[in-house]
Amino acid sequence: MTEYERRLIDLLISAHPAWRYEHLHLPGLPRWWAIRYKPLRPDQRVAGARDMLGRTTLHRLADALAHHDEILHRTRP
C-alpha cells in the first residue's frame, strides 16, 4: 500500500467510521473493501444498503460509500 493510499484510508476512516477497510490482492476480486461493523436493518437492505462494498480503487470505494450514505440517510427513522 502506498503512502497516498494510506492517507486516503485515513480520510475514509474519519468520514465513514461505521466501516472497516481491507486491501486484498486476489485475482478477479475488487482490491478495496469496506465492511460494516453494525448490521443493517431490513428496511435499509430493501432500500439497497449493503454490509460490504468492494471496488477496484479507493476513489471508487469512496464514491460507493458516499452513495451508500445517501441510502442510509433516506431510511432514517
Backbone bond lengths (Angstrom), bond angles and torsions (degrees), N, CA, C in turn:
res aa  C-N    CA-C-N  psi(-1)  N-CA   C-N-CA  omega(-1)  CA-C   N-CA-C  phi
1 M - - - 1.437 - - 1.531 108.06 -
2 T 1.318 115.34 134.71 1.460 119.60 -178.97 1.528 111.09 -81.55
3 E 1.316 116.41 166.10 1.465 121.15 176.23 1.536 110.38 -61.92
4 Y 1.310 116.56 -39.79 1.469 121.21 177.40 1.530 110.52 -59.60
5 E 1.327 116.88 -44.31 1.464 120.62 178.87 1.524 110.85 -65.47
6 R 1.308 117.72 -38.33 1.472 120.82 176.50 1.521 111.08 -61.32
7 R 1.325 117.09 -40.79 1.470 119.88 178.32 1.522 111.11 -66.56
8 L 1.332 117.21 -39.72 1.464 119.99 177.05 1.529 111.14 -64.21
9 I 1.306 117.03 -40.86 1.467 120.24 176.32 1.521 110.17 -60.83
10 D 1.322 117.76 -43.35 1.466 120.74 177.57 1.525 111.04 -59.36
11 L 1.330 117.24 -40.06 1.461 120.66 177.00 1.526 111.19 -65.76
12 L 1.321 117.11 -42.17 1.465 120.06 177.87 1.523 111.35 -62.98
13 I 1.310 117.31 -41.67 1.464 121.30 178.72 1.521 110.59 -60.51
14 S 1.318 117.20 -42.11 1.463 119.19 -179.27 1.528 111.81 -74.01
15 A 1.333 118.03 -33.41 1.467 121.11 -178.83 1.527 112.36 -83.70
16 H 1.322 117.44 -29.15 1.470 122.93 -175.74 1.533 109.44 -134.26
17 P 1.343 116.99 71.31 1.464 119.66 -174.12 1.528 114.87 -73.51
18 A 1.325 118.98 -8.19 1.466 121.44 -179.23 1.532 112.35 -79.22
19 W 1.322 116.28 3.03 1.457 121.46 -175.09 1.520 110.87 -123.70
20 R 1.322 115.55 151.42 1.468 119.85 166.31 1.531 106.65 -108.86
21 Y 1.294 116.65 153.39 1.470 121.55 -171.55 1.518 110.48 -118.98
22 E 1.327 115.18 137.98 1.457 121.79 -178.74 1.521 109.72 -130.30
23 H 1.313 114.55 147.26 1.463 122.57 179.44 1.522 106.90 -121.81
24 L 1.343 117.31 116.94 1.460 121.38 -176.07 1.525 111.52 -120.16
25 H 1.300 116.19 150.84 1.468 122.67 175.74 1.527 109.59 -121.20
26 L 1.320 116.83 63.47 1.453 121.00 -179.79 1.524 109.57 -114.08
27 P 1.316 118.20 127.23 1.463 121.15 -178.47 1.532 111.56 -57.87
28 G 1.320 115.12 133.34 1.449 120.87 176.66 1.512 115.75 84.20
29 L 1.330 118.03 -3.02 1.460 121.17 178.79 1.527 109.97 -114.44
30 P 1.349 116.36 154.38 1.472 118.10 174.53 1.531 110.25 -57.09
31 R 1.307 114.85 150.48 1.464 120.56 -176.31 1.528 112.42 -82.69
32 W 1.333 117.18 -34.53 1.460 122.51 -175.08 1.522 110.11 -116.27
33 W 1.329 115.84 134.26 1.455 121.40 -178.08 1.523 110.55 -129.80
34 A 1.324 114.49 145.19 1.459 122.24 169.70 1.524 106.12 -121.11
35 I 1.331 116.54 129.80 1.457 122.42 -178.15 1.532 107.84 -124.29
36 R 1.332 115.67 126.11 1.463 120.08 -178.62 1.520 111.10 -68.52
37 Y 1.342 115.70 142.13 1.455 121.05 174.42 1.523 111.04 -76.92
38 K 1.326 116.64 -38.62 1.462 122.65 -173.12 1.530 109.82 -108.77
39 P 1.343 117.42 135.38 1.466 119.43 179.28 1.532 112.22 -63.54
40 L 1.310 114.79 152.30 1.457 121.21 178.00 1.522 110.86 -85.04
41 R 1.324 115.70 155.77 1.466 121.06 172.89 1.529 108.79 -78.64
42 P 1.331 118.08 157.42 1.466 120.77 178.74 1.528 113.53 -56.29
43 D 1.340 117.97 -39.84 1.471 119.60 -179.65 1.529 111.85 -66.38
44 Q 1.321 117.01 -30.74 1.460 120.37 177.04 1.526 110.58 -69.89
45 R 1.322 116.63 -38.34 1.464 120.56 177.47 1.525 111.09 -65.05
46 V 1.339 115.97 -42.98 1.463 120.58 178.98 1.528 110.14 -61.03
47 A 1.332 116.63 -35.36 1.468 121.24 -179.76 1.528 112.63 -74.34
48 G 1.335 117.43 -9.48 1.466 120.23 177.38 1.514 115.27 112.69
49 A 1.326 118.33 1.79 1.461 121.03 179.38 1.534 109.65 -71.53
50 R 1.318 116.21 151.36 1.462 122.56 -177.43 1.528 110.77 -131.74
51 D 1.331 114.64 154.48 1.463 120.73 177.46 1.521 112.57 -81.32
52 M 1.326 116.47 -23.90 1.457 121.79 -179.32 1.523 109.17 -136.47
53 L 1.326 114.92 139.93 1.459 121.19 174.95 1.523 107.80 -127.85
54 G 1.298 117.31 129.46 1.454 121.27 177.86 1.521 110.41 -124.55
55 R 1.339 116.90 135.12 1.457 121.96 179.30 1.525 109.70 -142.57
56 T 1.323 115.42 161.61 1.461 120.29 -176.98 1.524 113.29 -76.94
57 T 1.325 117.83 -25.04 1.473 121.17 178.96 1.527 109.94 -132.20
58 L 1.315 115.85 160.25 1.463 120.24 176.52 1.523 111.62 -65.52
59 H 1.322 116.83 -34.48 1.468 119.51 178.78 1.523 110.66 -63.96
60 R 1.317 116.47 -42.17 1.470 119.91 177.57 1.523 110.84 -67.37
61 L 1.324 117.14 -35.88 1.460 120.18 176.70 1.527 110.40 -65.50
62 A 1.322 117.53 -41.47 1.467 121.25 177.61 1.530 110.47 -61.04
63 D 1.321 117.58 -42.00 1.469 121.31 177.11 1.525 110.82 -62.71
64 A 1.327 116.87 -43.01 1.463 120.61 179.63 1.524 111.25 -64.44
65 L 1.329 117.29 -38.71 1.461 120.77 177.80 1.528 111.26 -66.23
66 A 1.309 117.35 -38.92 1.470 120.71 177.20 1.521 110.19 -63.62
67 H 1.327 117.18 -43.09 1.463 120.71 177.47 1.532 110.25 -63.85
68 H 1.310 116.40 -40.88 1.460 121.76 178.95 1.531 110.18 -61.66
69 D 1.317 117.58 -41.49 1.469 121.21 177.22 1.522 110.83 -59.54
70 E 1.323 117.91 -37.88 1.461 121.30 177.54 1.526 110.54 -62.86
71 I 1.314 117.07 -42.43 1.470 120.85 177.23 1.518 110.24 -59.98
72 L 1.327 116.61 -48.71 1.470 120.09 -178.67 1.523 110.95 -64.52
73 H 1.303 117.81 -36.16 1.466 120.72 178.79 1.532 111.00 -62.47
74 R 1.328 116.72 -38.64 1.470 120.72 179.74 1.524 112.23 -71.44
75 T 1.333 118.25 -20.41 1.471 120.91 -177.45 1.526 113.00 -103.41
76 R 1.305 117.53 11.08 1.471 118.73 179.37 1.521 110.44 -66.73
77 P 1.347 115.68 139.06 1.482 118.97 -179.61 1.521 112.57 -69.23
